[in-house]
Amino acid sequence: MKISVIGCGYLGAVHAASMAELGHDVVGIDVDEAKVEWLSRAKAPFFEPGFDDLLARTLATGRLRFSTDFADAAGSSVHFVCVGTPQKRGEYAADMRYVQGAVESLLDVLKVGDLVVGKSTVPVGTAAALAALVESKVPGALLAWNPEFLREGFAVQDTLHPDRLVYGLPAGADGDTARALLDEVYATIVDRGTPKVESDYATAEMVKTAANSFLATKISFINAMAELCEATGADVKLLADAIGYDDRIGRKFLNAGLGFGGGCLPKDIRAFMARAGELGADQALTFLREVDNINMRRRIRMVELAREVCDGSLLGKRVAVLGAAFKPDSDDIRDSPALNVAAQLQLQGAVVQVTDPAAGDNIRRNWPQLDVVDTPEQAAHRADAVLVLTEWKQYRELDPAAFGKLVKQKRVLDGRNALDREAWTAAGWAYRALGRRAG
């Protein structure tokens, strides 16, 4: 099939290359000339394991290209909208300008029988309004909503081997036509027996925000338990292990620590609350406000804990911060808890050095006030305390005995409960973590 992908950021670029990998003829459209140039040279403007190889391979086939000209989308029969929906400045609501603009730009190239497919995470009600716009301007063109469920660090895998497909379809015969086109796009995936959920627009729009809200709630639940563990002397990691054996609960997303960040969970739960308020159903999601509050309290607590281990004052203390991306296997620093903590430590007088295997350049561009070094060894030189704030494999596998020779004081704060506490304490380190006893 001939496919266009509007928006070539993280979601769009991965989706475009993945569709080409499935055998389709794909053009990615983006208004950012530099981004298009990078992608056209098989250079990803972000860090994602496996994506560079996929990009180079699909560009070499001739089935994938990138452009800044919306006219190049003409001739495609399916048009995926993959632009961002950031949080509005000063509000909880999502900024829909980019989605609206992308669809309006497509109107000039749409023809009868074309399908516009929304993949962006949007407030419920968006798809119905956009479908009416498309129908009014190009009668016979259709719209479907097909939410994405990418995990940063696993985006290629999640696109080519998703755990489910969700189709938000129009009613009647138009729905049959849209379903057939989506089944053709995803034929390889559908034939594999991947579960498929077909729904109305509103349900499809809510799936992503509901899923992210559930995950955020689970993370904040275990972090609330961590607060109680600190008050009672209980161990939150053992608690999580014990309740995680219950298959109704499961162990995933029960890792207590610094909490969630990134470009999805925080803004999605806030946009969900805002939309519920607009619909007069705000009481249904009031619990998400506390989910958000618990998450933000973790950052404050980490700063307090750093001050405690530094003998009650951060002034002049050298602090190594290992990890800056909001999660491992990513260079995404949007709403990063690690960077928020690092900046607060510096404001309180600490001499902070930050390192991250992938996000260094992003930090230097966006947080110029922070001192960034390339390796954990550089960051730890003569440090009074070491904070592990992103659970990169490289940090989990550090040799605590050898690492201890670099620091001034063997004090480690495990912000993700990722380290082997026994190994670090055996090497002479004073170990602290959120929700666990001092070691």
C-alpha positions, -999 to +999 in steps of 0.1 A: +000+000+000+010+036-004+010+052+030+018+087+044+028+094+080+023+129+092+047+139+120+081+122+122+090+126+158+095+096+180+061+079+172+059+089+135+095+080+125+093+046+141+058+040+126+069+051+091+100+028+091+080-001+105+053+002+079+080+001+052+095-029+069+060-046+065+064-040+027+045-007+022+055+023+002+058+051+028+064+088+029+070+105+062+060+142+063+073+167+088+076+205+089+111+203+106+136+204+078+165+194+100+146+163+112+137+153+077+173+157+066+186+136+095+160+108+089+167+108+051+204+101+059+194+072+081+203+091+113+177+091+140+172+124+159+166+104+191+180+074+208+159+042+204+175+007+204+173-010+170+158+019+152+189+031+134+193-003+118+156-004+108+158+031+094+189+023+073+174-010+061+140+004+050+155+035+033+178+012+013+148-007-001+134+025-016+101+020+002+107+048+027+114+085+022+109+117+041+097+151+030+086+185+042+060+189+015+025+178+022+019+174-015+041+143-013+013+127+007-009+128-024-015+094-039-013+075-006-045+057+004-039+057+041-026+087+061-014+082+097-014+113+119+014+109+145+019+145+158+024+154+194-003+165+219+018+183+246+003+198+277-009+233+273+012+259+291-004+268+324-031+242+320-037+204+323-054+201+289-037+188+258-027+212+231-045+200+200-031+226+175-008+201+159-033+174+154-058+199+140-032+214+117-021+180+104-056+170+094-064+203+079-032+201+058-042+167+046-075+180+033-057+193+002-044+159-009-072+136+003-094+118-023-125+097-021-118+064-005-087+076+015-084+068+051-070+092+077-058+072+108-052+090+140-025+076+163-019+105+185-031+104+221-061+128+221-090+139+244-121+118+239-143+135+213-115+145+190-120+118+164-157+125+159-150+162+153-121+154+129-143+128+111-169+155+105-143+179+092-129+153+068-164+144+056-174+180+051-144+189+030-137+156+012-169+135+010-161+098+007-128+101+027-129+083+061-113+086+095-103+059+120-085+060+153-057+035+160-040+044+193-003+035+198+011+017+228+048+022+223+072+018+252+103+039+248+133+015+245+110-011+228+093+010+202+103-011+171+093-043+188+060-028+200+052-016+165+060-047+146+049-071+173+021-054+192+003-071+220-030-058+205-045-037+177-073-012+185-095+001+157-118+030+164-142+029+134-171+049+120-205+032+120-220+011+092-205+005+058-179+032+063-166+012+093-164-020+071-143+000+046-120+015+072-115-020+089-106-035+056-080-009+049-065-012+084-064-050+081-045-046+048-020-022+064-015-046+093-019-079+073+013-094+086+004-086+122-032-096+119-023-129+102-001-137+132-032-138+154-026-106+172-057-097+193-078-070+177-103-048+194-128-029+172-148-001+188-163+033+183-142+064+182-146+074+219-136+040+232-105+039+210-095+074+222-099+064+258-079+031+256-045+048+256-053+074+283-070+047+305-039+024+301-015+052+310-037+062+340-037+026+353+001+023+350+006+057+367-018+047+394+001+014+400+035+032+402+021+058+426+004+031+447+037+014+454+054+048+461+026+055+486+035+022+502+071+033+502+061+064+522+044+041+548+074+017+548+097+046+557+074+055+586+071+019+598+105+004+590+090-020+565+108-028+532+089-018+501+109-040+477+100-071+497+064-058+500+062-055+462+077-089+457+051-104+480+020-088+466+034-092+430+030-130+432-007-125+432-015-128+395-044-103+399-018-077+408+015-087+391+050-075+397+054-051+368+053-014+375+056-021+413+092-008+415+091+019+442+114+048+436+116+082+420+084+079+401+073+084+365+082+111+340+086+114+303+064+128+276+034+105+281+022+095+315+024+129+333+007+149+305-018+121+296-032+118+331-035+155+334-052+158+300-076+130+311-086+149+342-091+181+322-113+164+296-133+147+323-139+181+338-151+195+304-175+166+302-189+172+337-174+139+349-144+153+368-153+134+400-146+101+383-109+110+380-102+129+411-080+101+423-055+109+395-047+142+412-034+123+441-016+099+418+002+130+403+008+144+438+024+112+451+046+111+420+059+146+425+065+140+463+090+113+454+113+140+439+111+161+470+118+131+492+149+122+472+163+157+477+156+154+514+172+120+516+203+134+498+205+162+524+202+137+552+231+115+540+252+146+534+251+153+572+222+177+570+235+202+545+241+201+507+261+233+506+294+226+489+289+188+488+299+170+456+270+149+443+272+124+414+239+119+396+239+087+375+210+089+350+191+118+335+167+102+310+133+095+325+138+058+319+167+036+307+172+028+270+160+063+261+174+098+257+141+114+265+145+140+293+110+154+292+096+158+328+126+137+340+125+131+377+163+127+377+169+161+362+144+177+385+163+163+415+197+172+401+185+208+396+171+210+431+203+197+446+223+224+427+199+251+439+205+240+474+242+245+471+255+211+460+282+207+433+264+184+410+278+163+381+253+145+359+259+116+335+238+095+313+247+070+285+223+085+260+209+118+271+241+139+275+236+161+245+199+167+253+209+178+288+236+202+275+210+218+252+181+220+275+197+222+310+228+243+304+230+251+341+239+215+349+275+201+347+274+170+324+301+145+322+305+114+300+310+085+325+299+075+360+335+074+370+339+111+361+308+120+380+318+101+411+353+115+414+357+128+450+319+127+455+303+130+489+272+110+476+262+091+446+226+091+434+213+064+409+183+081+394+178+061+361+182+024+362+205+019+333+221-015+330+255+001+331+248+014+366+232-017+379+263-036+369+289-012+385+315-029+407+308-013+441+343-021+454+361-005+424+336+024+423+342+030+460+378+039+453+367+070+433+345+087+458+353+108+489+324+092+509+309+058+502+273+069+503+248+058+476+212+067+472+194+041+450+165+062+436+152+033+416+158+003+440+179-011+412+211-019+429+221-051+448+220-036+483+239-065+499+268-062+474+271-024+479+269-026+517+295-055+517+318-032+498+315-006+526+289+017+511+262+033+532+230+024+512+198+044+512+167+039+490+131+052+490+110+029+511+138+007+525+158+006+557+193+021+557+221-003+549 
